[in-house]
């Protein structure tokens, strides 16, 4: 596992295929934050951490034309959840980035995720000899921020299509998973969770506070895909 990680670049997939129910619909990642779309902040943090980068989103891809990334719809129809985005990324990498043995996934509603996220996930994967890695903070796992081997694309497709599996934990439980804990970020009056996500309208206010360095609330972390 260590040699595989060292010799292979990592592809990145931005997960924006959800329905954004708690935000009232639309694209959460296109809501403004600090005068720019949240997606701009996501891309800025993700791009230096990976090689090829792709955006997983459903619907008309032209609304993301300014991002300058390939946009790929879910490989499994009917909004099958974050696992569909993971599968999409694995199958996309197998064809368009065959040099990449792993795919890193990023939720598009969490604009403050760590700038060393992928490096630390890769270190954990190699250290523990695991199959998969995901991030955690405050004792809570965030599987949408994960590192996934492309070799498991066929297994994931079978699980989703033939078994109807939709819950991330039901699938990752079949493999050796390492969970990498990230600390709270020391900024402003109080620390905040690096995986704080803008999942509902009130969260946008908190996100602006964090971006401005004046937050006093950590906020819940419930990624909706």
N, C-alpha and C positions, 0 to 999 in steps of 0.2 A: 504493500500500500504506500509506503513512504517513497519508494523509487518511482511509482506511478505518478504520485503527486508532484514530485520534483521535476519530472521530465515532460509534463503535459500542462499546457495552458488551461485556464478555466473559462468557460463561456458564462455569460450572465443573462438572466431572464428577469425582466421587470413584470411583476404580476399585477395586471390592471383589468382582469376579466370579470370582476364581480359586478353585482347589481347596485351596490351602494344604497341599500334600502334605508339605513339609518341616517344617511345624508340627504335623503329625499330623492334619490335617483341621480342620473347624470354621472359624470366622471369625477370622482373625488380628486384624482390626481391633476385635474385641470383647474381646480379652485386656486385662487391666488394666495400666496404666502410671501410676505415681504416684497410685494410688487411683482412677483413672478409666479407662474404656475408651480404647484407642488412638484409636478413631474420634473421640472428643471432642477430642483434641489436633489431629487432622487438620482437623476442621470449624473449630476455633478459628483455625487458621492460614489455611485456604482462604477462609472466608467474607468477610473484609475485602478480599480481592484480586479478587473477581469480583462479577457481578450475580447472576442466577439460579443456583442451585446444586442439583445432583441427585446421588443416590447410585446407582451402577450395581452391582447385586448380584442374584444368582440365588437361587432358593429362596423360602421363605416370607418376605415382606417385613415381617411383623409383628414380627420380632425386632429391627427397626430403628425401631420405633414411637417410641421416646424421642428419636430424633435430630431428628425434625420436618422431614425432607426427603422429596421425592418419591423413591421407590425404583423403578428400572426395570431389568428383566432384560435380558440380552444380546439384541441384535437378531438375532444369528446363534446358533443352538442348538449344543448339545454342547460347551460350554466351548472356544470357538474362540480363546481367548487375548486379550491386551490390545487387539489391533486390533478385536475385537468390542465391547469397551468404548468405544473411540474412536468406532466407527460408531454405537453406541447413543447416545452423547452428541451427535454431529452431527445425527442424525435427531431426537432429542428437542428440541434447540435450534431446529431448523428449524420445528417445530410449536409449541412452548411458549415459545420465546424468540426470535421472529423479528427482534427488534431487535438481536440479537447476531450479528455476522458471524464471530466466532471462539469456539472452545471451548478452555478450559484443562483439562488432565487432571492428576489427582493420584493417586499410588499410596497405598493406605490402609494400608501397612505401614511408612511412613517418617514418623514423627511430628515430625521436626525440620527439615523442608524450609524453605527461606528464606521470610521474610515478604514479601520483595520479588520473589518468583519470577516472578509473572505480569507485573509491570511491566518487569522486565529482559528477559523473553522477548519482550514486545511491542516494546521498544526495539530488540532485535536484529533482529526481523522487519522493522520499518520501516527500520532503518539499512541492512540488506543487501538490501532489496527481495525477500525470500524468500517462499516459499509457506508453509513450516512452520518451527517453532522447537522445539528441545528443550534440556533442561538437561544439564550435564556437570559432573563434579568429578573431580579427580585424573586428568584426561585420559580419563575414561571417560564415555560418553554415557548418559543416562537418558531414553530416549524415552517412558517412561510419564509423565514430567513434561514435557508438551509443549503447544504452542499450535497449533491446527488450524483451518483455515477451513471454515466450514459448507458453502461452495460445493462442496467436494470429497466430500460425503456420497455422491452417486451414483457417483462414480468408485471410492470405497472399497467400496461395496456390490458393484459389478460385479466388482472384483478378488477379493473374498472368495467370492462366490457362483459366479461363472463361471470364475474361474481357480484357486480354492482357495487363495489366498494367506493365510498366517497369520503370517508373520514380519514384524515391523514394518519392518525395514530394506529388505525386498524392495519394500514399497510406497512408503516415504518416498524411496527412491532414484530414483523417477520424477519427483521435484519438487525445487525449490531449497530445501534445508534449511539453516538457520543453527543452529549449536550454541553455546549461551551457557555459558561456564565460570563456576562458582561456587567461591569459595575455601573451604578448611577453616575451621571455626569455632574461634576461639581461646577455649577455655573449659576449666577444669579443668587438670590437670597437663599434658595434651597436647591438641592440636587434634583435632577429630573431623569426619567427613564429614557435611555437612548432609543428605545423602541416605541416611545410615545407615538400614537397614531391619531390622525385627524379623521375620525370615523363618523362623527356627527357634527352638526353646526356649531355647538358650543366648543368642540375641540379645536375649531379653527381659531377661536380667540386665544386659547391656551397655546396653540402653535405659534401665533404671532408673538406672544409673551416670551416663549422659549427662544424664538429667532432673534428677538430684541435683547435677550439676556436678562430679562426682568421677571422670570417666572417664579412663582412661589408654590406651584402645585405640580406634583409629579404626574397625576392623571392616570386613568386606567389604560390598560393595553389589551384591546380586544380586536384583533385584526379580522375584518370582514372581507371575504373574497367572494 
